[in-house]
């Protein structure tokens, strides 16, 4: 016995709702939460200014992807693009910059970062802190902090001279306002 057209359509609708709802709800972040993810970046030099014996500043583009290290959907498989400055002066080196991470739906999280800002309550996150300042689409209204570490990696073949690679694990706490 074949199901009537309306019965088959009803089953298809129920299946679509069941699977569609699970998929959509997995992609939506809770109003407040925490997770961990790693950004896999290649840093590419864009230009530099140097005063011998005094200091040097290098403009950098950072490109890469993210992987949620807890296996959760939050901040997973996003494309990241950042711009930073690397300052070397008075015996110190630090990076400041901003990043846009875009998910498969085209929604974006925006953050700034500073390697001089360390969260002393997370000593393993000893490289700096991202400050989430907002976003688009499902991330509209997001804020938060992301202390991070830096792990040097081999630079992929074919990258421009002066490029370098770093994996950056983050411990993220966010909320929507």
C-alpha positions as CSV (number, residue, x, y, z in Angstrom):
1,X,0.0,0.0,0.0
2,X,1.4,3.4,-1.1
3,X,0.9,6.4,1.2
4,X,-1.3,9.0,-0.2
5,X,0.4,12.1,-1.6
6,X,-0.7,14.2,1.4
7,X,0.6,11.5,3.9
8,X,4.0,11.4,2.2
9,X,4.1,15.2,2.2
10,X,3.2,15.3,5.9
11,X,6.0,12.8,6.7
12,X,8.4,14.9,4.6
13,X,7.4,18.1,6.4
14,X,7.8,16.4,9.9
15,X,11.2,15.1,8.9
16,X,12.3,18.5,7.6
17,X,11.1,20.2,10.7
18,X,12.8,17.7,13.0
19,X,16.1,17.8,11.2
20,X,15.8,21.5,10.3
21,X,15.1,22.5,13.9
22,X,18.0,20.5,15.2
23,X,20.4,22.0,12.7
24,X,19.2,25.6,13.2
25,X,19.2,25.4,17.0
26,X,22.7,23.9,16.9
27,X,24.0,27.0,15.0
28,X,22.4,29.5,17.4
29,X,24.5,30.5,20.4
30,X,22.9,30.6,23.8
31,X,22.4,34.1,25.2
32,X,25.4,33.5,27.5
33,X,28.0,30.8,27.4
34,X,31.6,29.6,27.2
35,X,33.6,27.4,24.9
36,X,37.1,26.8,23.6
37,X,38.3,27.0,20.1
38,X,41.6,27.3,18.2
39,X,42.3,29.7,15.3
40,X,44.8,28.4,12.8
41,X,46.5,31.6,11.4
42,X,49.1,32.5,8.8
43,X,50.5,36.0,9.4
44,X,51.5,37.8,6.3
45,X,53.6,41.0,6.4
46,X,52.0,44.0,4.6
47,X,54.7,46.6,5.3
48,X,57.0,47.9,8.0
49,X,58.5,51.1,9.4
50,X,61.8,50.9,11.2
51,X,64.1,53.3,13.0
52,X,67.4,51.5,13.5
53,X,68.2,51.0,17.2
54,X,64.9,52.6,18.3
55,X,61.9,50.5,17.1
56,X,60.0,48.7,14.4
57,X,56.4,48.4,13.5
58,X,55.1,45.8,11.1
59,X,51.6,45.7,9.6
60,X,50.2,42.2,9.3
61,X,47.3,40.4,7.7
62,X,46.2,37.2,9.5
63,X,44.1,34.6,7.7
64,X,42.8,31.2,8.8
65,X,40.1,29.0,10.1
66,X,38.7,28.0,13.5
67,X,38.1,24.6,15.2
68,X,36.0,24.2,18.3
69,X,38.2,22.1,20.6
70,X,35.2,20.8,22.6
71,X,33.4,19.5,19.5
72,X,30.7,22.1,19.9
73,X,29.2,24.2,17.0
74,X,30.1,27.6,18.6
75,X,33.0,29.4,16.9
76,X,33.7,26.2,14.8
77,X,34.6,26.2,11.1
78,X,34.7,30.0,10.8
79,X,36.8,31.9,8.3
80,X,39.0,34.4,10.1
81,X,40.6,37.5,8.8
82,X,42.5,40.0,10.9
83,X,44.8,43.0,10.7
84,X,47.4,43.6,13.3
85,X,50.4,45.6,14.1
86,X,53.5,44.1,15.6
87,X,55.5,46.7,17.7
88,X,59.1,46.1,18.7
89,X,60.4,48.9,20.8
90,X,62.2,49.6,24.2
91,X,63.0,45.9,24.5
92,X,59.4,44.8,24.2
93,X,57.3,43.2,21.5
94,X,53.5,43.2,21.3
95,X,50.7,42.8,18.9
96,X,47.4,44.8,18.6
97,X,44.7,44.3,16.1
98,X,41.1,43.3,15.1
99,X,39.5,40.3,13.6
100,X,36.3,39.3,11.7
101,X,35.3,35.7,11.9
102,X,32.6,34.6,9.5
103,X,30.5,31.5,9.6
104,X,29.0,29.4,6.7
105,X,25.8,31.6,6.9
106,X,27.8,34.8,6.3
107,X,27.3,36.0,9.9
108,X,30.3,37.6,11.5
109,X,31.8,38.1,15.0
110,X,34.1,41.2,15.4
111,X,36.8,41.4,18.0
112,X,39.9,43.5,18.9
113,X,42.9,42.0,20.6
114,X,45.9,43.1,22.7
115,X,48.9,40.9,23.7
116,X,49.6,43.1,26.7
117,X,46.2,42.3,28.2
118,X,46.5,38.9,30.1
119,X,43.9,37.2,32.2
120,X,45.9,36.2,35.2
121,X,43.2,33.7,36.3
122,X,44.1,31.6,33.2
123,X,47.9,31.4,33.3
124,X,48.0,29.0,30.3
125,X,46.4,31.7,28.1
126,X,49.6,33.7,28.3
127,X,49.6,35.5,24.9
128,X,46.8,38.1,25.1
129,X,43.1,38.7,25.1
130,X,40.4,39.2,22.4
131,X,37.5,41.5,23.2
132,X,34.3,40.6,21.3
133,X,32.7,43.9,20.5
134,X,29.8,42.9,18.3
135,X,28.6,41.0,15.2
136,X,26.1,40.7,12.4
137,X,23.2,38.3,11.8
138,X,22.9,35.8,14.6
139,X,25.9,37.4,16.4
140,X,24.3,40.9,16.6
141,X,24.7,42.2,20.2
142,X,27.4,39.7,21.2
143,X,30.2,40.8,23.6
144,X,32.8,38.9,25.5
145,X,36.4,38.1,26.3
146,X,38.7,35.5,24.9
147,X,42.1,35.0,26.6
148,X,44.4,33.2,24.3
149,X,47.7,31.3,23.9
150,X,50.1,31.3,21.0
151,X,51.7,28.1,19.5
152,X,54.2,28.6,16.7
153,X,53.7,26.2,13.7
154,X,55.5,25.5,10.5
155,X,54.7,28.1,7.8
156,X,52.8,26.5,4.9
157,X,54.7,26.2,1.6
158,X,54.0,29.0,-0.8
159,X,53.5,31.8,1.7
160,X,55.2,35.1,1.0
161,X,58.6,35.8,2.6
162,X,58.4,36.9,6.2
163,X,55.1,35.0,6.8
164,X,54.7,32.8,9.9
165,X,52.0,30.5,11.3
166,X,50.5,30.4,14.8
167,X,47.7,28.3,16.3
168,X,45.8,30.4,18.8
169,X,43.7,28.5,21.4
170,X,41.0,30.7,23.0
171,X,38.8,30.3,26.1
172,X,35.7,32.2,25.2
173,X,33.0,33.7,27.4
174,X,30.2,35.6,25.6
175,X,26.8,37.1,26.1
176,X,24.3,38.9,24.0
177,X,23.2,42.3,25.2
